[in-house]
Amino acid sequence: MLRKLIFPAALCLLIAASTQAAAAPPLVIYADDHYPPYSYVENGQLKGIYTEIMREALQSMPQYAVQLRPVPWKRGLMLLQTGEAFALYPPYASRSERPYVRYSVPLLMEQLVVLCSQDVLARRALRQWPGDYGGLSIGMNAGFLLGDETLKAAVVAQKIVLAPAKGTRTNLLKLMLGRIDCYVSDRLSAQWELQRIRREGLAGAPMQAIHETAQLAGQQGHLGFTVRRPDAYPYRDDFIEQFNAVIVRMQNSGAIRRIVERALLP
């Protein structure tokens, strides 16, 4: 009799498990494909700090089957705008410019800093930005927006020479070789790229030490959700609520801090 009861019970468990798996909505979350060290593709694999945050968070949400898929940033934003994409990371919260996006709780603070060469620091004290930087050449990534109109006017008034170049690595090498005086960069991006430069042991002229001299504005990255086509994503509110709760737990437990630390290991 016991044997006859075991098989129906096992069958019920199998059916229940199959039903749950079938009910899990197949979701695609898009990721910026060229934003190291936060989200990028290397050797065909999606990597980065935000990507690791997402993967760890989604482990706590097994009821959702999620695929992380890289996409060029502008195309990702277009997919959110049309509602073809459910979510994309890591946009900054810009509700006036992107009314079609609903934002998660912040995932991480990205801190903008000014880095200067040892040679410049030997010549002058740099205590206040931009007042103490008059006449210096300041590198920046091409397409980077330095700040609001007030800050731009202050930079012009100090006769600071802005020298845009493509990418963090190019700017860091120019700074270390003395071709620019300072460089405005995201702190983690600069630290990550410096690790790579040192690891590769780039040959050439002696390179100067560089130092952080000012801390500018910070920006917080989020997981952004489309508000378009609500019928296509009936689970959106539930997903956001659960995702936000998981991220808060990860922040409180130090899990996100540990992900950042691992990304910067030599």
Phi, psi and omega per residue, in radians:
M1 nan -0.754 3.135
L2 -1.019 -0.725 -3.127
R3 -1.113 -0.614 -3.129
K4 -1.198 -0.507 -3.121
L5 -1.398 -0.509 -3.068
I6 -1.130 -0.778 -3.065
F7 -1.147 -0.776 3.055
P8 -1.057 -0.652 3.133
A9 -1.137 -0.771 3.123
A10 -1.107 -0.674 3.125
L11 -1.115 -0.708 3.123
C12 -1.101 -0.720 3.121
L13 -1.121 -0.706 3.132
L14 -1.117 -0.750 3.135
I15 -1.123 -0.730 -3.138
A16 -1.099 -0.765 3.136
A17 -1.112 -0.707 3.140
S18 -1.148 -0.684 3.140
T19 -1.120 -0.749 3.124
Q20 -1.106 -0.746 3.132
A21 -1.102 -0.710 -3.128
A22 -1.201 -0.518 -3.083
A23 -1.384 -0.321 -3.112
A24 -1.137 2.034 -3.088
P25 -1.161 2.252 3.121
P26 -1.311 1.921 -3.083
L27 -1.945 2.535 2.964
V28 -2.022 2.188 3.016
I29 -1.955 2.191 -3.074
Y30 -1.545 2.652 -3.107
A31 -2.322 2.476 3.036
D32 -0.990 2.246 -3.054
D33 -1.598 -0.023 -3.086
H34 -2.599 1.169 -3.127
Y35 -2.509 1.031 -3.129
P36 -1.197 2.533 0.065
P37 -1.636 0.282 -3.006
Y38 -1.493 -0.775 -3.113
S39 -2.780 2.041 -3.055
Y40 -2.852 2.878 3.109
V41 -1.907 2.285 3.095
E42 -2.400 2.176 -3.101
N43 0.934 0.704 3.083
G44 1.369 0.049 -3.107
Q45 -1.978 2.430 3.089
L46 -1.389 2.162 -3.076
K47 -2.303 -3.094 3.001
G48 2.083 2.868 -3.094
I49 -1.084 -0.849 3.132
Y50 -1.121 -0.640 3.131
T51 -1.097 -0.720 3.108
E52 -1.204 -0.630 3.051
I53 -1.067 -0.789 -3.136
M54 -1.080 -0.814 -3.093
R55 -1.084 -0.747 3.141
E56 -1.186 -0.696 3.132
A57 -1.119 -0.730 -3.074
L58 -1.217 -0.356 3.045
Q59 -1.118 -0.432 3.111
S60 -1.558 0.096 3.136
M61 -2.259 1.036 -3.027
P62 -1.151 -0.277 3.120
Q63 -1.233 -0.192 3.098
Y64 -1.990 2.169 3.050
A65 -1.569 1.971 -3.006
V66 -2.126 2.365 3.012
Q67 -1.962 2.234 3.051
L68 -1.592 2.194 -3.027
R69 -2.280 2.145 3.140
P70 -1.222 2.636 -3.139
V71 -2.716 2.546 2.997
P72 -1.001 2.439 -2.949
W73 -0.991 -0.839 -3.091
K74 -1.118 -0.632 3.097
R75 -1.191 -0.664 3.101
G76 -1.047 -0.749 3.107
L77 -1.119 -0.672 3.123
M78 -1.114 -0.690 3.122
L79 -1.132 -0.629 3.047
L80 -1.154 -0.726 -3.087
Q81 -1.125 -0.636 3.139
T82 -1.515 -0.209 -3.102
G83 1.491 0.100 3.099
E84 -1.276 -0.422 3.102
A85 -1.887 2.420 3.084
F86 -1.299 -0.780 -3.081
A87 -2.718 2.786 -3.101
L88 -2.602 2.453 3.025
Y89 -2.254 2.595 0.143
P90 -2.147 1.478 -3.122
P91 -1.208 2.651 2.935
Y92 -1.406 2.684 3.131
A93 -1.258 1.934 3.121
S94 -2.413 1.348 -2.988
R95 -1.208 -0.526 3.139
S96 -1.264 -0.659 -3.131
E97 -1.440 -0.478 -3.091
R98 -2.255 1.252 -3.132
P99 -1.183 -0.164 -3.135
Y100 -1.533 0.051 -3.082
V101 -2.006 2.368 2.953
R102 -1.913 2.316 -2.969
Y103 -1.815 2.512 3.003
S104 -1.288 3.112 2.935
V105 -1.084 2.729 3.139
P106 -1.045 2.426 3.101
L107 -1.566 -0.669 -3.012
L108 -2.874 2.539 3.033
M109 -1.579 2.183 3.037
E110 -1.739 2.078 -3.010
Q111 -1.789 2.170 3.114
L112 -1.531 2.316 -3.103
V113 -2.371 2.902 3.021
V114 -1.916 2.220 3.104
L115 -1.945 2.366 -3.139
C116 -2.302 2.743 -3.103
S117 -1.378 2.746 3.104
Q118 -1.043 -0.634 -3.130
D119 -1.080 -0.731 3.127
V120 -1.168 -0.738 -3.133
L121 -1.147 -0.484 3.082
A122 -1.244 -0.399 -3.082
R123 -1.633 -0.503 -3.066
R124 -2.691 2.748 3.082
A125 -1.510 2.299 3.137
L126 -2.074 1.640 -3.077
R127 -1.918 -0.499 -3.039
Q128 -2.308 2.269 3.086
W129 -1.748 2.335 -0.012
P130 -1.710 0.126 -3.006
G131 -0.993 -0.634 -3.078
D132 -1.565 0.073 -3.018
Y133 -1.890 0.252 -3.100
G134 -0.977 2.297 3.087
G135 1.433 -0.104 3.139
L136 -1.441 2.702 3.033
S137 -1.635 2.162 -3.050
I138 -1.982 2.021 3.095
G139 -1.327 2.643 3.079
M140 -2.720 2.721 3.125
N141 -1.244 2.413 3.129
A142 -0.979 2.317 -3.134
G143 1.537 -0.098 -3.114
F144 -1.263 2.394 3.091
L145 -1.690 2.055 -3.013
L146 -1.193 -0.551 -3.121
G147 2.770 -2.830 -3.103
D148 -1.333 3.120 -3.059
E149 -1.119 -0.578 3.132
T150 -1.105 -0.794 3.133
L151 -1.151 -0.723 3.118
K152 -1.044 -0.732 3.137
A153 -1.131 -0.671 3.126
A154 -1.141 -0.688 3.113
V155 -1.107 -0.764 3.119
V156 -1.101 -0.736 -3.116
A157 -1.090 -0.585 3.134
Q158 -1.462 0.014 -3.132
K159 0.976 0.696 3.055
I160 -1.342 2.337 -3.127
V161 -1.635 2.009 3.123
L162 -1.550 2.260 -3.064
A163 -2.177 1.513 -3.135
P164 -1.240 2.514 3.068
A165 -2.577 2.803 -3.055
K166 -1.444 1.948 2.947
G167 1.618 2.693 -3.126
T168 -1.141 -0.760 -3.105
R169 -1.051 -0.823 -3.132
T170 -1.010 -0.786 -3.123
N171 -1.170 -0.704 3.127
L172 -1.128 -0.734 3.113
L173 -1.124 -0.701 3.075
K174 -1.077 -0.706 3.135
L175 -1.165 -0.770 -3.103
M176 -1.223 -0.436 3.117
L177 -1.622 0.029 3.085
G178 1.396 0.311 -3.122
R179 -1.503 -0.324 2.947
I180 -2.334 2.824 -3.089
D181 -1.535 -0.693 -3.090
C182 -2.533 3.028 -3.093
Y183 -2.622 2.229 3.062
V184 -1.594 2.137 -3.030
S185 -2.628 2.762 2.885
D186 -1.155 2.352 -3.028
R187 -1.077 -0.865 -3.088
L188 -1.163 -0.646 3.108
S189 -1.065 -0.747 3.139
A190 -1.177 -0.774 3.137
Q191 -1.063 -0.754 -3.113
W192 -1.124 -0.777 -3.112
E193 -1.222 -0.614 3.084
L194 -1.087 -0.665 3.082
Q195 -1.044 -0.745 -3.130
R196 -1.176 -0.716 3.129
I197 -1.078 -0.783 -3.135
R198 -1.188 -0.680 -3.117
R199 -1.125 -0.639 -3.113
E200 -1.391 -0.222 3.106
G201 0.981 0.901 -3.086
L202 -1.009 2.267 -3.124
A203 -1.481 2.921 3.094
G204 2.357 -2.764 -3.124
A205 -1.114 2.672 3.090
P206 -0.967 2.384 -3.079
M207 -1.821 2.402 -3.136
Q208 -1.317 2.680 2.944
A209 -1.261 2.623 3.096
I210 -2.175 2.667 -3.046
H211 -2.385 2.575 3.042
E212 -1.366 2.192 -3.072
T213 -2.009 -0.301 3.136
A214 -2.711 2.604 3.070
Q215 -1.965 2.151 -3.109
L216 -1.788 -2.645 -3.089
A217 -1.199 2.686 3.028
G218 -1.968 2.677 3.094
Q219 -2.275 2.468 -3.132
Q220 -1.824 2.280 3.083
G221 -1.498 2.585 -3.119
H222 -2.330 2.998 2.818
L223 -1.675 2.101 -3.094
G224 -1.765 2.331 -3.107
F225 -1.969 2.468 3.056
T226 -1.220 2.508 3.017
V227 -1.755 -0.012 -3.141
R228 -1.460 2.819 3.068
R229 0.852 1.022 -3.090
P230 -1.042 -0.532 -3.141
D231 -1.163 -0.429 -3.132
A232 -1.345 -0.351 -3.088
Y233 -2.302 1.151 -3.087
P234 -1.135 -0.277 -3.110
Y235 -1.642 0.067 -3.002
R236 -1.007 -0.848 -3.095
D237 -1.083 -0.706 3.126
D238 -1.147 -0.747 -3.134
F239 -1.077 -0.826 -3.106
I240 -1.079 -0.766 -3.131
E241 -1.060 -0.811 -3.126
Q242 -1.208 -0.728 -3.134
F243 -1.079 -0.794 3.133
N244 -1.036 -0.738 -3.141
A245 -1.104 -0.697 3.133
V246 -1.144 -0.764 -3.125
I247 -1.094 -0.732 3.106
V248 -1.063 -0.723 3.107
R249 -1.116 -0.707 3.129
M250 -1.135 -0.655 3.098
Q251 -1.151 -0.775 -3.095
N252 -1.204 -0.550 -3.108
S253 -1.477 -0.165 -3.084
G254 1.507 0.101 -3.095
A255 -1.102 -0.696 -3.121
I256 -1.214 -0.700 3.087
R257 -1.044 -0.701 -3.136
R258 -1.179 -0.618 3.089
I259 -1.098 -0.754 3.107
V260 -1.088 -0.792 -3.127
E261 -1.072 -0.703 3.130
R262 -1.121 -0.635 -3.114
A263 -1.158 -0.427 -3.091
L264 -1.763 0.134 3.101
L265 -1.135 2.449 3.138
P266 -1.192 nan nan
